[in-house]
Amino acid sequence: MVGWPYFLWCVFFSLAADLPSLIFLSDHELSSEEWNRRFAVNILLTVVILMPLGYSRMWSGGAGGVMFFFTILAVNFGVRAVGFGLDAHTANQLNEQLRKRKLEQKKGGAQ
C-alpha cells in the first residue's frame, strides 16, 4: 500500500523535475540560439537531478538506469512538443484574428 511518505516523496520528485525549467526565465525574448542553449542545459540539469533521486525507488542496475534515462528524455521532449503544439495553435488563432481585423479595416477605409 502506498502511504504518505511515498506520496510526499513523489511531490518532492515532481518539484525537483520542474526546477530546471526555471532556466527559461528571462527579462527579454530569447533568441533561437539562447533558447536552444537553455534547452540543452535544461535537459542536462533534469537528468543530473532526477537520476540520483530516482535511484532505488524508480530504478536500479545498469539496464534500469538506461531505461530511466531514456524515460526522462522522452518525457522532457514530449512536454516540449505538446507545449510547442499549443503555442502554435494559439499563434494561428491570433494571426487569424489579426487577418480578419485588417480585412475589416481595409473594407471600412475603402468605403
Helices and strands as residue ranges (DSSP letters): H 4-18, G 19-24, H 32-54, H 61-110
